Amino acid sequence: MPRADKLLLLDTASLYFRAFYGVPDKVTAPDGSPINAARGLLDIIAKLVTLYAPTHVIACWDDDWRPQWRVDLIPSYKAHRVVEVVPAGPDVEEVPDPLEAQIPLIRQTLAALGIPIIGVAEHEADDVIGTLATHATMPVDIVTGDRDLFQLVDDERDVRVIYTAKGMSNLEIVTDAVVVAKYGVLPGQYADFATMRGDASDGLPGVAGVGEKTAATLLQAHGDLVGIRAAAEAGEGMSAGVRAKVLAAAPYLEVAPTVVAVATDLDIVAPSAALRPLDPAEVDAATALAEKWNLGGSMTRAITAITTIDA
């Protein structure tokens, strides 16, 4: 019996960073090149395909990890991760050299497995994921270690996040109920929640003096950020201290929602072809790539997982 359609969206950079730090670097290619991220990502893909049985898989890519239009709104956005400013953009992100060297190989391995890579100029992988998940005509699993993508969770549309923050051996399936239990807000409120809370890892200051508990309480009372700001201006529905903090943050709150919200309307045509078992020639090509780079059992496991997709 064929599997029911399901789309697996990979936050690729999130996963290859995890692989890089999770797989020892002592195993190298014959020429001494680092391959730990490439091997680790192959094992991650094999596990995900086996566990969640997708019929379609897309590797979503950061064509621009720090889009200028976000920086124009909040100059501190990811600023601490910039190692070189490029006037024509995108800026150069702080990435360990041994990982940077593996990016071309990672792209080759994805191509060898028949997994399409999709990126959009001047946008992050999150925006690609947001657009594909929003317009999907099948259930969606988003694999990421980035909680910002919790804003896309939607039980009614069968969109989940497979959250990797606790490691690949302790994956967490995030649904509406999980977001509510963790944060006290609905997924549809999560972007406003994150805007108020801020995120030091992304250079988002948040509303000074407003933490997760206060942000959740305000959203429970007023629905969204527009409602919160209206209540603050009217002097209703919150303490004088909280009101003062919200009003003081007005310049930030004018622009931050645009930065935090993932794009959902990019001009993307999702590949219609399903993930399929590799034919003999493709298996030979993938195996040859593995032999050249000493990808060993990692490529074999990925090929096997994809080959048994219709089993």
C-alpha positions in Angstrom: 0.0 0.0 0.0 1.6 3.4 -1.0 2.4 5.8 1.7 0.2 8.8 2.2 1.7 12.0 0.9 3.9 13.9 3.3 6.4 16.8 2.8 9.6 16.9 4.8 11.2 20.3 4.9 14.8 20.4 6.0 16.2 23.5 7.6 19.5 22.4 6.0 22.0 24.8 7.7 20.5 24.0 11.1 21.0 20.3 10.4 24.5 20.5 9.0 25.7 22.7 11.9 24.3 20.1 14.2 26.0 17.3 12.3 29.3 19.2 12.3 29.4 19.6 16.1 27.9 16.1 16.7 30.2 14.0 14.6 33.9 13.7 15.5 36.2 15.3 13.0 38.8 12.6 13.2 37.3 10.8 10.1 38.4 12.6 7.0 38.4 12.1 3.2 41.5 10.4 1.6 43.0 13.8 1.0 42.5 14.8 4.6 39.5 17.0 4.0 36.9 17.2 6.7 33.7 15.3 6.1 32.0 15.0 9.5 29.2 17.4 8.6 28.5 15.7 5.3 28.5 12.2 7.0 26.4 13.4 9.8 23.8 15.1 7.6 23.5 11.8 5.6 22.8 9.9 8.8 20.2 12.5 9.8 18.4 12.2 6.5 18.4 8.4 6.7 16.9 8.6 10.2 14.3 11.2 9.3 13.2 9.3 6.1 12.9 6.1 8.1 11.1 7.6 11.1 8.6 9.9 9.4 8.1 8.2 6.0 7.9 11.3 3.8 7.0 11.0 0.2 8.6 14.4 -0.7 11.7 15.9 0.8 13.2 19.4 0.2 16.4 20.8 1.5 15.7 24.5 2.2 18.7 26.7 1.8 19.9 30.1 3.2 20.6 32.0 -0.1 21.0 34.9 2.3 21.4 34.1 6.0 21.1 37.9 6.9 18.9 39.6 4.4 19.5 43.3 4.1 15.8 44.2 4.3 15.8 42.7 7.8 19.0 44.4 8.8 17.6 47.8 7.5 14.8 47.4 10.0 16.9 46.1 13.0 20.7 46.7 12.4 21.6 44.3 15.3 19.9 41.4 13.5 22.5 38.6 13.6 25.2 41.3 13.7 27.4 39.3 16.2 27.7 36.5 13.6 29.1 38.7 10.8 32.8 38.2 10.1 32.9 40.3 6.9 30.5 42.9 5.7 29.9 42.7 1.9 28.4 45.9 0.5 26.6 44.1 -2.3 25.6 41.3 0.2 25.1 38.8 1.6 27.5 39.3 4.5 29.9 36.5 5.4 28.7 34.5 8.4 31.0 33.1 11.1 31.2 29.5 10.0 34.1 27.2 11.1 36.5 26.7 8.2 36.2 22.9 8.3 32.4 23.2 8.0 32.6 25.9 5.2 34.8 23.5 3.2 32.1 20.8 3.3 29.2 22.9 1.9 29.9 21.9 -1.8 30.1 18.3 -0.8 26.9 18.5 1.1 25.1 19.9 -1.9 26.6 17.1 -4.0 25.3 14.4 -1.6 21.8 15.9 -1.6 21.8 15.9 -5.4 23.0 12.3 -5.5 20.1 11.3 -3.3 17.6 13.1 -5.5 16.7 15.7 -2.8 16.1 19.1 -4.3 17.7 22.2 -2.8 15.6 25.4 -2.8 16.8 28.8 -1.8 15.5 32.3 -2.7 17.7 35.4 -3.2 17.6 37.8 -0.3 15.9 35.3 1.9 16.7 32.7 4.6 15.8 29.1 4.6 13.1 29.9 7.2 11.3 32.0 4.6 11.5 29.2 2.0 10.1 26.8 4.7 7.4 29.3 5.6 6.2 29.6 2.0 6.4 25.9 1.2 4.6 24.9 4.4 1.9 27.5 3.9 1.1 26.5 0.4 1.5 22.7 0.7 -1.3 20.5 -0.3 -0.2 17.6 2.0 0.9 17.2 5.6 4.2 18.9 6.4 7.0 18.0 8.9 9.6 20.8 9.4 12.9 19.7 10.7 14.8 22.4 12.6 16.6 23.4 15.7 15.1 26.9 15.3 12.1 27.6 17.5 11.2 30.6 15.4 9.6 28.1 13.1 7.1 27.2 15.8 5.0 30.0 14.3 4.2 27.7 11.4 2.8 24.9 13.5 -0.9 24.3 12.6 -2.8 21.2 13.7 -5.7 22.0 11.4 -3.4 22.0 8.3 -1.2 19.1 9.7 2.0 21.2 9.9 4.4 20.0 12.6 7.9 20.9 13.6 10.3 18.0 14.3 12.5 19.9 16.8 16.2 18.8 17.0 17.4 21.0 19.9 17.8 18.1 22.3 19.6 16.0 19.7 18.7 13.5 17.0 18.2 10.8 19.6 15.6 12.9 21.4 13.5 14.5 18.7 10.4 16.4 19.8 7.3 16.6 17.7 5.9 20.1 18.1 2.1 20.5 17.7 -0.3 23.2 18.8 -0.6 21.6 22.2 3.1 21.5 22.7 3.5 25.2 21.8 0.8 26.1 24.3 2.3 23.9 27.0 5.8 25.4 26.5 4.9 29.0 26.2 1.3 29.6 27.0 0.5 31.0 23.5 -0.9 29.5 20.3 1.4 28.9 17.3 -0.3 31.8 15.5 0.8 34.1 18.4 4.3 32.8 18.6 5.9 35.4 16.3 4.4 38.2 18.4 5.6 36.3 21.5 9.1 36.0 20.1 9.1 39.7 19.1 8.4 40.8 22.7 10.7 38.2 24.3 13.6 38.9 22.0 16.4 36.5 21.1 20.0 37.3 21.8 21.1 34.6 19.4 19.5 36.6 16.5 20.4 40.0 17.9 16.8 40.8 18.6 16.5 43.0 21.8 12.9 42.4 22.6 10.9 44.6 24.8 13.1 45.6 27.8 11.8 44.1 31.0 9.3 41.8 29.3 10.1 38.1 29.5 8.3 35.0 28.4 5.7 35.0 31.2 4.7 38.6 30.7 4.6 38.3 27.0 2.4 35.2 27.2 0.1 36.9 29.7 -0.3 39.9 27.5 -1.1 37.8 24.4 -3.6 35.8 26.4 -5.4 39.0 27.4 -5.1 41.0 24.1 -4.7 38.4 21.3 -1.8 39.9 19.4 0.7 42.6 19.3 -1.6 45.1 17.8 -4.1 44.5 20.6 -1.3 44.8 23.2 -0.1 48.1 21.8 -3.6 49.5 21.6 -4.3 48.5 25.2 -1.1 50.1 26.3 -1.9 53.3 24.6 -5.4 53.3 26.1 -3.9 52.5 29.6 -6.0 49.4 30.0 -5.5 45.7 30.7 -2.0 45.8 32.1 0.0 47.3 35.0 1.4 50.8 34.8 4.9 49.3 34.7 4.2 46.9 31.8 2.4 49.7 30.0 5.5 51.9 30.3 7.7 49.2 28.9 5.5 48.5 25.9 5.2 52.2 25.1 8.9 52.7 25.4 9.5 49.9 23.0 7.3 51.5 20.3 10.1 52.1 17.7 11.2 48.5 18.0 7.7 47.1 17.9 7.0 49.1 14.7 9.6 47.1 12.8 10.4 43.9 14.7 7.3 41.9 13.6 8.4 42.1 10.0 11.8 40.8 10.9 10.5 37.9 13.1 7.7 36.7 10.9 8.8 34.2 8.3 7.8 34.9 4.7 4.9 32.9 3.4 4.4 34.2 -0.1 7.7 33.9 -1.9 7.7 33.0 -5.6 8.6 29.4 -5.3 7.3 26.4 -7.3 7.8 23.3 -5.2 9.1 20.3 -7.1 6.2 18.0 -7.8 8.3 14.9 -8.1 8.2 12.6 -5.1 11.3 11.2 -3.4 11.9 7.9 -5.1 14.2 4.9 -4.8 17.5 5.4 -6.7 17.9 3.5 -9.9 21.0 1.3 -10.4 23.0 4.1 -12.2 22.1 6.6 -9.5 23.1 4.1 -6.8 26.5 3.6 -8.5 27.0 7.4 -8.8 26.1 8.0 -5.1 28.4 5.1 -4.1 31.2 6.4 -6.2 30.8 9.8 -4.5 30.9 8.1 -1.1 34.0 6.2 -2.0 35.8 9.3 -3.2 35.1 11.2 0.0 35.1 8.3 2.5 31.4 8.8 3.4 31.3 5.2 4.3 28.1 3.7 5.8 26.5 7.1 6.1 25.8 7.2 2.3 24.8 3.5 2.4 22.2 4.2 5.1 20.8 7.1 3.3 20.5 5.2 0.0 18.9 2.3 1.9 16.3 4.5 3.6 15.4 6.1 0.3 15.4 2.8 -1.6 13.0 1.2 0.8 10.6 4.2 0.7 7.9 2.3 -1.1 8.4 -0.9 0.8 
